[in-house]
């Protein structure tokens, strides 16, 4: 099979000028057509902006893939209540690492998208909820917002449009659950971040019980390019149901980890082929298509189109397009144990199945990894995961069940091996980033 | 009787000295004014009280409650939910080693083990000189730079046990330390003030470490037909190479 050249397969849009020495500044952004989409939006009626984004087919990039324009359309108009836009920048899903580099290198794409979205949904106050553990990004957001106010892209009567918008940057305080949109809203209201029962949905009763749109960073940041270059251009990439470009994050035992912006529907094989494959001398064992909450894949799934439908049809979810790749040196039981510990730690405690279930999953997984498991434990794992999956308010519980189900499906024999030989057959030292360097030296 | 500490602060708490109180009140009012509902300012205010004392004290809880017309119980309930709020005195530099699956497998576990031995402290413990608090952290959205270490929430990418030990040695010796992505380190208290919503005023802090990190540019460089960037350079004192670039 011939390898298609990278320039054909990739489509840098949001990342197109990240290598500019001062990519995060207003000056650089404007030099790359920044804030020109805003002028186009102001020339349209707000409802027409919503319809345009809906027609483009843009779907949420935070994991669920819900059509962005439709979310905007759900906001009741003429209701006399304030409307809010809240940008979810709480990127915390294990493996997910696209919004943080995007905001570090190009924060104005998000700010322009926010102004357009707020104009469309008729909101005069927007919030960026950034996870607190990324201070370098917070610094650049503070600066970008300051620049945008000074240049008249935020504040009163933006660019003479008569439209007013305040934008508040809000730093979280360390809680994965706040990436769930209703927990995020509770957190933004100064409470413990616990998910709300829906309905009512945020579009009806969100922040301060007012109509609220919660969108992922990448979704909103994609809007200016769509308006500037046209919905037909956007739809020329990807598939009919999953149009456009997106950021794929390649990590783990690959030769060249990093951000790869491409049309939706690219495959992991294509990404690996152009990126130099796995690290030399190793082969892919398992990977996640969109973070730890998306059921894992194996080397059988290298040709699955990485779009919403393609990944769904293969039994997982596109999620955040966080492609964590693990090679044959990695113990799947160890990997799943660690993810399970994460879910137990991050369970907010509101729903019993998730709070108690993740606790018991950790006990079982640790025992199995340590060689203290018994044959009945595997069915018990499945049973507990089944009692969490779909039985809590939010998707954190489903996320905890996904690695258990999928690893048992593809690697049951490896679990059994741990139990039979009463220990882990893998050497963790061989999985480290420096393992092969030291081995090479030792043999030199 | 067994001493069972639930970590619930004893009330009533003493107030700040008058001058500190006046200064923090002025800051708090500025933060509260950013939100349509005052309670939304609680997370920033908890960061603010950490910027004063390094952790959330009972005095800080009382202050937040008074500023927002909440009970101290309501404030405590929130402050104990979030991992970034410290509940006891800690070091000037919080060294967090990512041990979520991907970083752990790529070497985070080994780095964390070696740092515990090197510093003689366990998880969430502080060195005797009060400089470094060590902890393991969850995924910090930098998996393409694994293994990752955070110091006061600035990125130290592509770490090895050797580079991480050199890093903490530098922190303890008081040498200037620069992250691979982020600004030259300030103390934990100064970091907490940025988190409370007060921009970093230091000259050059925003542009420090330049644009995107090398891994962030992987796809862009391929698209342009350029050679891959080298992975992040190590600390000057670090001896080990980062993960090799494959061709």
Interface residues (C-beta under 8 A of the other chain):
Chain A: X6 X7 X10 X11 X12 X15 X16 X18 X19 X20 X21 X22 X23 X24 X82 X91 X92 X93 X94 X95 X96 X97 X99 X100 X101 X104 X105 X125 X131 X132 X133 X134 X135 X136 X138 X139 X140 X142 X143 X146 X168 X169 X170 X171 X172 X173 X174 X175 X176 X187 X188 X189 X190 X191 X192 X193 X208 X248 X249 X250 X251 X252 X253 X255 X256 X257 X258 X259 X260 X261 X262 X274 X275 X276 X277 X279 X280 X292 X322 X324 X326 X330 X334 X335 X338 X339 X342 X345 X346 X348 X428 X429 X431 X432 X433 X434 X436 X437
Chain B: X34 X35 X36 X37 X39 X40 X41 X42 X43 X44 X46 X47 X68 X77 X78 X81 X82 X83 X84 X85 X96 X99 X100 X101 X102 X104 X105 X106 X107 X109 X110 X137 X138 X139 X140 X141 X142 X143 X144 X145 X146 X147 X150 X152 X153 X154 X155 X158 X160 X179 X181 X182 X183 X191 X194 X195 X196 X197 X199 X200 X205 X206 X207 X209 X210 X211 X212 X213 X214 X215 X216 X217 X218 X219 X220 X221 X222 X223 X224 X225 X228 X240 X241 X242 X243 X244 X245 X246 X247
